[in-house]
Amino acid sequence: MSLRRFQVGSGVAAGVDDERAALTEVDHVRGVAEALIDKSVDPGHGSSSASGLGGASIPDTSNPKRIELLDLLAQGERSVEALGEGTGMGLTNTSNHLQVLRQARLVATRKEGTRVLYRLADDEVLLFAVALRSLARTRLAEVDRVVRDYFVARDSLETVSRDELIDRASRGDVIVLDVRPREEFVQGHIPGAISVPLGELEQQLRRMRKRVEIVAYCRGPYCVLAPEAVELLRRHGFRARRLEDGMPEWRLAGLPVAVGLE
């Protein structure tokens, strides 16, 4: 599948045009999310929820753990156990938060044997989750502190835009590295990317070519995996940068997504 022109629904669209349209939509949903957070934390509204996506009742979205759950589900569906492990919560707390999100129709479920798998309800919720993550930095002191302490200190790590990555990947002069957990890679990744979870990266260095620049990406602009991968690669003499955002933003831009281990 080409990274320059690709199938979208029943028609063919140019990647850059779709990206601009998607980003305009993200800006719109960011405004909606901001209004929802205002209502959820403003006691003057007399309620901890607001009417939102698809007529659903939006729960208290200022809760950092619910934002974290939505962010993880933006990478693909997961079990309660995996979500609990990913957020550092116990199963009971994880289940309680998921039930709130499910009642608000932000997440959906399916059964696989005895397991219940959760996913974001639809692409509209994915837009909402991305906008909410961005808003969390400015509205929640806990999130803003993490961003300032971790990412601002790493501003010297120049990022790569989606346009630049598409152009260079189409010419074959860059290695695209997905450093998320492998189960997230399987559920959706940038075509042509190589899956090397951060914990395995150092062991795989001897198999990588130093003459070609490496672009690492992970879950989004506030994900720590790609910056840590870039720092590790640079310490070992590789030319490396990170993508400016992550897989959810790539999907929302209407860009091609590969699945499986290809």
N, C-alpha and C positions, 0 to 999 in steps of 0.2 A: 504494500500500500504506500502510495506516495505521500510525503509530508507536505507537498506543495498544493496538490489538488486532490480532493477526496470526496467520497460519497457521503452525503448527509441526508438521511431520510430517503426521499424518492428523487432527489435532485443532486446536482454537482455544484459545489460552492468553492470559492477561493478561500484558502485558510486565513489570510489576513483580514478579509472582509468579515468572515464569521467571527473572528477574534474580536474585532471592533464592536460588532453587534452584541456579542456575549458580554464584553466588559461594560457596555452601556447598561445592559440588563443587571449586571452585578451592582453598578452604582445605584440603580433604582431599588434593588432589593436591600442594599445597605441602608438606604433611607427608611425603608419599611422596618428593617430590623432595629434601627435606632429608635423609631417611634415605639416599637414593642418593648424595648428595654426601658424606655422612659416610663411607660405605663406599668411595667412590672416592678419597678423600684420606687415609683412615686406614690406615697401613701394617699395623696390627694385623689387618686383614681378609685380608691376603695376596693381594689381587686389586685390579685397577684397574677392575673392572666389577661390576655387581650385577644380579640378576634383577629385571625390572621390568615395564613395560607389556606386556600380552599375552604374558608369558613370555619377552619378548626380553631379550637381554643389553644392559644400559645401559652405554655407554662412559664414559670419564672425562669426566663432565659439568662438571667444574671448569675445563675448558679454555675460556677466554674466546672464542676464535674459533668453537668449536662452538656456544656459546650465541648468538653473533652470527649464525651461519648459521641456526639455528632461529628466531631472532627475525625475520630477513628473510623466511624461508619462511612465517612466520605471516601475512605480508601477501599471499601468493599464490605460485604456482609461478614458478620462474626457471631460466634456463640456468646452466651452470657459469660462463660468461663474465660474466653479470650478477652472480652471487654473488661472484665474484672481485673485480669492480669495486666492489661494495657493501661488501665487507669490507677492501679494500685488500690482498688476498693475490694471489699469482700463481696461475696456473691449476693448476699441479702441487699446491701446498699445498691449494688449494680442493678439488680432486678427491680428495686423500687424506683430508681431513676428511669429505667427503661419503660416501666409501666406508665409513668407520667408522660414520657415522650410518645408512647404508643397511643395513649388516650387522646393526645393532641394531634394524632395522625401525622406525626413527624417521622415515625419509623414504622416499618411493617415487618412481619415475621413469616417464616415458613419452617416446616418440620423436615428434618432429615434423620430418619430413624427415631431415636429417643431425644435427639438434640433439637433445640429451637434456635434458629439462626435469625439474627436481626439485620436489617438494612435500612437505608434511608428510603422514605416512602416514594420519592420521585425526584426528578431533576430540579423541580422548584425548591424542594427542601435542600438539595445540594447547594443551590444558589444562596439560600438562606444561611446554611451552615458556614459557607465561605465568608459571607458578609458579617455574620455574627463573630467569627474568629477575629476578623479585622477590628471590629468594634470593641472586642474584649480588651484589646491593648489599651484603648483610650478610656474605657469605662471601668475596668476592674483593676484595682491597685496591684493585686497579686500577679496578674498576667503582665501588666506593664513593668513590674519590677524584674520579672524573669527576662523579658525582652531587653530591657536596658542593661541588666547585668551580663547577659550572655551575648546578645547579637550586636549591640552597639560597640562592644569591645572588639568585634570581628568585622567592622565595617571595611577594613582593608582588603577583605576577600571579595574582589570584584565579581559581580554576578553576570550571568549570561541571559539575555532576553530570549523569549520564545522565537521571535523572528530570526535572531542570529543562529539559534540552535537548529531551526528548520533548514536554513540556508546551508549551514556547514554540514549537517547530517546528510543532506541530499547530495553533497559533494564527497562524502566519505572521509572528511579530514578531521573528524572528532570521534572519540569514544564516549558513548552515553552510558552512564553508570547509575543503576537504580539501587540505592543502598537501604531501601526499606526491607522489612521482613519478607521472606520469600512468598508467604501466602498472599501478601498484598500485591506483589508483582504478578502472581498468577491471575489475580482478579482484574488486572488492568495495568498496562504500562505503555510507555512511549515506544512505538515500533522501532526495532533495532537495538533497544537498550539491553544491557547485560545485567543480570541480577547478581549482585554481590552484597549481601547484607553487611552492615557495618562491622559486626563482630567477626566476619570472615575475611575482611578486606586485607589485613596485614599478611595473612597466609597466602593470599592470591597475588601479591605484588610482583613476584618473580615471573608471573605469566603475562604481565601487562607490558605494552610497548611504551617506552619513554619518549619516543619521537613524536607521538600523537597526543594532542591535548585531551584531557579527560574532563567531561562535564558531569557532575554528580547531581542527582535530585532526590527528593524524598517526599514528605507529606504536604509541604507547603512552606511559605516564607518564614514561619516561626518554628519549623522542625529543626532539631539539633543534629540530625543524622548526616545531612549533606555537608554542613560546615565542618563537622568533625572528620568526615571522610576527606575533604579537601585539605585540611591541615595535615592529616596523616600522609596523604599522597605527596604534598609539598615537602614534608620532612624527609621523604625518601627520594627526592629529586625529580618528581613528576611535575609536569605543567598541568595544573588543575584549577577549575573554577566550579561554582555551583549555579544551577538554574535559579532564576529570580524568584520562582514560586514552586508549586508542586503539582502532583497529579490531579487533584480536584480542579485547579484552575485550568490545567491543560484540557480536561474533559469539557469544562464550561465554555472554553474557547472554540469548541466544535472540532478540535483537532483529532486526528486518527488515534485510536487506542487498540493495542494488541492485547490478547488474553492468552493464558496458558504459559508454558515455559519456552515458547518460541523466541 
